[in-house]
């Protein structure tokens, strides 16, 4: 590595003492240094490519201008990337950078990763899950400003940002009802998660509002095997949809718990000779563009606001640490809106 | 934030001087401190939860134990996540963490991001593109140990890690030839990229090896509009495939430049009443699982080794900086193998 240009180099080139350079570049008040000398020092510093030593600055202030981002998983979907991007752009706007660590769900790796972050004196930590989960806050974070991202914990003093699953489910089913559907099936995973509870609750609310009775035989739950993989999700979606579509009378529309489960519903429909959307309307959830736009016809779905969640979590962290300029505010617990993304998989029900 | 436990606190609790604590915890040689005192200090430090101040250590050694990861795009596909994960796990194994910045392709943001990294005295930088590209190395990185990830530049002194596009294209087409196909179409983007040149070269090599004449009318190039989006790619793949499949005699198999273009080919085949794989075999490229596993039948494709590229780039950076323990080695320029991922979209050609 090329040697770093230091204050000593600037001092030598400008023909002044190191102290003088330090006073000028650090804008120390109350020193009598001529305007001309100050300008010469700034010019020389720029010419030599001097960059201030932020480690020394951080050591002096005990602030690193760095936010830790602890995620359990970054490599399966673009979701993580969007959350990171949202967080990173919000952090950059405040002059902060993200120090990213990924734990792959390994408790020991998580412990050492968080230790590394605290050793680097991060100003705060975003503790992110890659799907909406109830987590146990690591002990080491209890004394560090922390915001949960796409996660909640049992300590109500910890701020969080999550998607509004109930509103999202409601929005998906509202779209089907608005097109005239009344017999609407749901495909879900069996695993107990906030997304499952919330989206099913939204389904029931939309039905109730439209005066449609809830029929538990229209809710098909299947276990993903292998668990938590793309293939497992698609396959469980296939099995659940196939079960609903071979019952009589069959639903005219399906609300699928994830876009990947919707991909499985497309497969079931193709096998049964049902054309989407003319014989069957389908709404997904997540807005995974790689799935939603690869399906034919393209999938109408509900968006998980990952970018916005990342950005909002940084805003909360800045408020928590007082870095935003305003004094630390109250703990915020936010549920962000999940908008409908209408594509081509919903139309009016067939006349049966 | 809870106050950080410092050497002062350990000294007070252990009943010794700060200097003694510092000597023990920093394992300074040549100081006469009794075994018993040393053990007491370590025990007290552990009980209080003391963590060494890595900023101070970095300042003393001018090493931050941090690698910068500059990426142009992290939010569109899981590719970025896999590269980051590969880099991060390799870095963690060497006791380093990644400091991630994302430039969204913005030159000014890139300049300030790199400046931020250099101010934090990263030991080196991974400069990553999210698809294989020829890049211009930013001026500020010319004096910093840097490895290009999924990218190359005109300066042959800069090490890089990229996928072996020619071998990947060859592998895809070999798979079709092995199933008996001789009339094999290719769908590609019009944009001049290393992936395009390499994969087409691999196609020609596989044909030549099997004694099949190259027929330019079987190569359909289309421009993605909107550019660089999921939808644009799927749509251009649809148009290119439709053109090839409506010509006479039509190909019995397609090699598609990306999995998203292959999704477009599925749509074209469905419209034309062609069943995959019985009427038409299809091989993609990338192994984007969200696409490949959502399609029905699931897509046979070639994997871009993103995880391995990230890990290998870190290994190169460690060799470059001598951090791996061995002295800095020669510059490495690596092309990693792209393996076939066989699913369900390839079978023998129909008897026409």
Boltz contact constraints between the chains, C-beta under 6 A:
constraints:
  - contact:
      token1: [A, 1]
      token2: [B, 145]
      max_distance: 6.0
  - contact:
      token1: [A, 2]
      token2: [B, 143]
      max_distance: 6.0
  - contact:
      token1: [A, 51]
      token2: [B, 118]
      max_distance: 6.0
  - contact:
      token1: [A, 51]
      token2: [B, 119]
      max_distance: 6.0
  - contact:
      token1: [A, 54]
      token2: [B, 119]
      max_distance: 6.0
  - contact:
      token1: [A, 54]
      token2: [B, 120]
      max_distance: 6.0
  - contact:
      token1: [A, 55]
      token2: [B, 55]
      max_distance: 6.0
  - contact:
      token1: [A, 55]
      token2: [B, 58]
      max_distance: 6.0
  - contact:
      token1: [A, 55]
      token2: [B, 59]
      max_distance: 6.0
  - contact:
      token1: [A, 55]
      token2: [B, 121]
      max_distance: 6.0
  - contact:
      token1: [A, 56]
      token2: [B, 59]
      max_distance: 6.0
  - contact:
      token1: [A, 58]
      token2: [B, 55]
      max_distance: 6.0
  - contact:
      token1: [A, 59]
      token2: [B, 55]
      max_distance: 6.0
  - contact:
      token1: [A, 59]
      token2: [B, 56]
      max_distance: 6.0
  - contact:
      token1: [A, 59]
      token2: [B, 59]
      max_distance: 6.0
  - contact:
      token1: [A, 74]
      token2: [B, 81]
      max_distance: 6.0
  - contact:
      token1: [A, 74]
      token2: [B, 84]
      max_distance: 6.0
  - contact:
      token1: [A, 74]
      token2: [B, 85]
      max_distance: 6.0
  - contact:
      token1: [A, 75]
      token2: [B, 81]
      max_distance: 6.0
  - contact:
      token1: [A, 75]
      token2: [B, 82]
      max_distance: 6.0
  - contact:
      token1: [A, 75]
      token2: [B, 85]
      max_distance: 6.0
  - contact:
      token1: [A, 77]
      token2: [B, 78]
      max_distance: 6.0
  - contact:
      token1: [A, 78]
      token2: [B, 77]
      max_distance: 6.0
  - contact:
      token1: [A, 78]
      token2: [B, 78]
      max_distance: 6.0
  - contact:
      token1: [A, 80]
      token2: [B, 81]
      max_distance: 6.0
  - contact:
      token1: [A, 81]
      token2: [B, 74]
      max_distance: 6.0
  - contact:
      token1: [A, 81]
      token2: [B, 75]
      max_distance: 6.0
  - contact:
      token1: [A, 81]
      token2: [B, 80]
      max_distance: 6.0
  - contact:
      token1: [A, 81]
      token2: [B, 81]
      max_distance: 6.0
  - contact:
      token1: [A, 82]
      token2: [B, 75]
      max_distance: 6.0
  - contact:
      token1: [A, 84]
      token2: [B, 74]
      max_distance: 6.0
  - contact:
      token1: [A, 85]
      token2: [B, 74]
      max_distance: 6.0
  - contact:
      token1: [A, 85]
      token2: [B, 75]
      max_distance: 6.0
  - contact:
      token1: [A, 88]
      token2: [B, 102]
      max_distance: 6.0
  - contact:
      token1: [A, 97]
      token2: [B, 116]
      max_distance: 6.0
  - contact:
      token1: [A, 98]
      token2: [B, 100]
      max_distance: 6.0
  - contact:
      token1: [A, 99]
      token2: [B, 99]
      max_distance: 6.0
  - contact:
      token1: [A, 100]
      token2: [B, 98]
      max_distance: 6.0
  - contact:
      token1: [A, 100]
      token2: [B, 100]
      max_distance: 6.0
  - contact:
      token1: [A, 102]
      token2: [B, 88]
      max_distance: 6.0
  - contact:
      token1: [A, 116]
      token2: [B, 97]
      max_distance: 6.0
  - contact:
      token1: [A, 118]
      token2: [B, 51]
      max_distance: 6.0
  - contact:
      token1: [A, 119]
      token2: [B, 51]
      max_distance: 6.0
  - contact:
      token1: [A, 119]
      token2: [B, 54]
      max_distance: 6.0
  - contact:
      token1: [A, 120]
      token2: [B, 54]
      max_distance: 6.0
  - contact:
      token1: [A, 121]
      token2: [B, 55]
      max_distance: 6.0
  - contact:
      token1: [A, 143]
      token2: [B, 2]
      max_distance: 6.0
  - contact:
      token1: [A, 145]
      token2: [B, 1]
      max_distance: 6.0
  - contact:
      token1: [A, 230]
      token2: [B, 289]
      max_distance: 6.0
  - contact:
      token1: [A, 230]
      token2: [B, 290]
      max_distance: 6.0
  - contact:
      token1: [A, 230]
      token2: [B, 293]
      max_distance: 6.0
  - contact:
      token1: [A, 231]
      token2: [B, 293]
      max_distance: 6.0
  - contact:
      token1: [A, 234]
      token2: [B, 293]
      max_distance: 6.0
  - contact:
      token1: [A, 234]
      token2: [B, 294]
      max_distance: 6.0
  - contact:
      token1: [A, 263]
      token2: [B, 294]
      max_distance: 6.0
  - contact:
      token1: [A, 267]
      token2: [B, 296]
      max_distance: 6.0
  - contact:
      token1: [A, 288]
      token2: [B, 290]
      max_distance: 6.0
  - contact:
      token1: [A, 289]
      token2: [B, 230]
      max_distance: 6.0
  - contact:
      token1: [A, 290]
      token2: [B, 230]
      max_distance: 6.0
  - contact:
      token1: [A, 290]
      token2: [B, 288]
      max_distance: 6.0
  - contact:
      token1: [A, 290]
      token2: [B, 290]
      max_distance: 6.0
  - contact:
      token1: [A, 290]
      token2: [B, 291]
      max_distance: 6.0
  - contact:
      token1: [A, 291]
      token2: [B, 290]
      max_distance: 6.0
  - contact:
      token1: [A, 291]
      token2: [B, 294]
      max_distance: 6.0
  - contact:
      token1: [A, 293]
      token2: [B, 230]
      max_distance: 6.0
  - contact:
      token1: [A, 293]
      token2: [B, 231]
      max_distance: 6.0
  - contact:
      token1: [A, 293]
      token2: [B, 234]
      max_distance: 6.0
  - contact:
      token1: [A, 294]
      token2: [B, 234]
      max_distance: 6.0
  - contact:
      token1: [A, 294]
      token2: [B, 263]
      max_distance: 6.0
  - contact:
      token1: [A, 294]
      token2: [B, 291]
      max_distance: 6.0
  - contact:
      token1: [A, 294]
      token2: [B, 294]
      max_distance: 6.0
  - contact:
      token1: [A, 296]
      token2: [B, 267]
      max_distance: 6.0
